[in-house]
Amino acid sequence: MDMTDISSHERHFKTATEHFGRINILFNNAGRSQRAMWEDIDLNVDKQMFELNVFSVLNLTRIALKHFKARGGGHIVVTSSVTGIVGFPFSATYVGSKHALHGYFNGLRNEKMKDNVKVTILCPG
């Protein structure tokens, strides 16, 4: 599935639920990295990376949350990075996108604590 094809997310999620009957865990692992000096990064690189690393993940998660709400709970897992906690040189866009995931998914965890929706942020590295 092409995570940047936002319009296909609902269809793909429906295909998975029809095949398996239900989804208990959404494991978000889409993303790419980048290396460049901060001042040399083209704004289009920033936009493309946030489209994949952040916005596509948010969209698919919101679709899964509707399913989890109807089923009485579920588990959202998102792959971040240690750079989502501590900045790392020559990877500003990647670092920024991983920080964004922490903000979004820490907020989601706090919002859904009483709804039987667990949120896990994995930080390899």
N, C-alpha and C positions, 0 to 999 in steps of 0.2 A: 504494500500500500504506500502510496506517495503521501507522506504526512503534510506536504505543502499544498496538496489538493484538498483544501478545507471542505469543499462542497461534497467530497466523497466520504467523509468521516461517518456520517449518519448511516449511509448505505453499508459500509464495511462493518460497522458495529452491529447493525441488524443482521448481517450475514453470519457473524460470529455467534450472536445469541440464538439464531435459528439453528445453527449447527450444534452448539453445545447445550442449548436449552436455557442456560443462564450464564452470566459472567459474575464471578466473585471478586476477581482482582483485575485491575487495569495496571499494567506495568509499562509506564512511559519510558522509552529508552531511545527516542529519536534525538538526533543532534549531530553537530559537526563542530570541529575546532577551527582555530585560525591562529596564525602567527604573523605579526607585523609590528612595526613601531607605531605607537599610539597615533602620532601625527600623520602617518602615511595611510591610515585605513580610510578607504572610500566609504562614504555614507551608504552607498548601495550594499556594501558588504555588511554593515551594521543591520540594515533593514532585512536582508536575506537571512542572516543568522538568527535574528529575533523571530522572523516568520517561522523558521524550522524549530529552533531550540525552545521558544517560548509560546508563541501564539498557536501553533498547531497542537502543542501539548495541552494548552488551556482548552481549546475547542473540543478535543477528543475527551478530555476529562469531564467537561460539562455534559457531554452526551452520556458518559458512563454514570455520572451522578444521578441523572434522571432514572436510569435503570436501577441503580442501587436504592434510590428513594422508594421506588415501587416494590422492591424486593425486601426492604427492611434493613439494608446495610451492605457494606462492601469495603474494599480496600484499594486505595490509590497509592501506587508507588511511582516515584519519579527519580530518574537518574540525574543527579547534579554532578558536582565535583567539589573537591576541596577548595577549588578556586571560587566556588560560590560562597565560601566563608572568608577566605583570605585572598586578596588580589595577587595576581601573578604577572610578571612583566612580559611584554610582547604578545599579549593575548587579550587585549582590552575588550574586544567585542564578545569573545567567549566568556570572559570573566563577568562582564555585565549581564549577559544572558543567564548565566548560572546564578548570579545574585538575584535576578528577577524571579527565577523559579523559587528560590527560598522565600522571597516576600509573598508571592502568590500562594504557595503551598503551606507555609506556616500559618498564613491567614485562614486558609481553607481548613486546616487541622483544628484551629481554635473555633471556627464557625460550626463545624460538624461533630464536635465531641459528643454531643448528646444524641446524635442521629445514627449511631452505630456505623459510622464511616471512619475508617482508620486512614491516616496519611503517613507515609514513610518517605523520607528524602534520603537517598543513598549518595554518599560522597566519596567515590573512589579517588585515589591519588594521595 
